[in-house]
Amino acid sequence: MSYLEYTVKFVPTGSRKLLYLNWPLALLLTATAGIGFLMLYSIAGGSYTPWAEPQIKRFAIGFAIMLTIAMVPIWFWRSIAGVAYATSLILLIAVEFFGFVGMGAQRWIDLGFMRLQPSELMKVTLILMLAAYYDWLNPTLKSRLFWVIIPLLLIAFPVALVLRQPDLGTSILLLAAGGGLMFLAGVHWAYFAAVVASGFGLITCVFKSRGTSWQLLEDYQYRRIDTFINPASDPLGAGYHITQSKIALGSGGWTGRGFMQGTQSRLNFLPEKHTDFIFTTLAEEFGFIGAFSLLTLYTLIVLFCVVSALANKDRFSSLLTLGIALNFFLFFAVNMSMVMGLAPVVGVPLPLVSYGGSAMLVLMLAFGLIQSAHVHRPR
């Protein structure tokens, strides 16, 4: 079938594209972001400034970006996958020379009207590139060593650059999302078994290198590991974040203290309450019911993405949708595990809820790609 015949037969035109949008997914995204607005309003003591109002504007812009991207045929995004990946890689390199330093890390590029975090953009363009690669590659070659090394290099370059910033949390997410997409593409399980075995060896090297001239992690990252193992060892220092977080989580009970009644956030005991630890504020004010409700929304978002991917007969669209859904899952799973003390604190925000410009806009861009795949799938 020629491209013209495909377009006439399958691709919706004009206002029909709006009808074909995955509207349940769009409503779930809006509801989740609405919880974020509510919590940012509460954290600010009943004020839209300084966090809720900018976040609402960013979501509105992000929603418009999602709709715009959804209207563009999915084949266009496949065709620019290489350019998008290369641009993100160049921006990561630019951070090394022109990056803005904040909170001890060099992760942002100051554009004047906003600070762009290229590592956030790489989370999407890496998945876009890998999906295009496996769509192009003959399925019989996907487990051949040479054709496995290529995607590994595509993952390794940005991971190495992000580690230099340093940003351990984002580098782990990039590695996990990239590896997960390779698994979804059908790469043989033996490669992943080798990676797991190598991972145990790497962990051993990380601990053995501590205090030596070839130390693999920064000192503050080792302190985070110590804190994860035993938060009580330094409750007023490195263990302060997780200790206060657990107090907030536990004090919420089943129904919470009530809206704007959380003592940990209102009295500023809870650090980073508007970004990485915003989930604990929600749990303190709305209890287990509020926390479970947010988790349900996240689960439904992932579920709708998976259903859309399975219904799509285009390999690129399916891999892209599953890859972004996996990345989104890793986002909230790591953040929630982190604030509950189930994982080390690595600085991963809660998607759509935590305050932040780059993360919000890039996430909506990613869901725009999912919508484009959904709108332009063969029907």
Order of alpha helices (4+ residues) and beta strands (2+ residues): alpha-alpha-alpha-alpha-alpha-alpha-beta-beta-beta-alpha-alpha-alpha-alpha-alpha-alpha-alpha-alpha-alpha-alpha
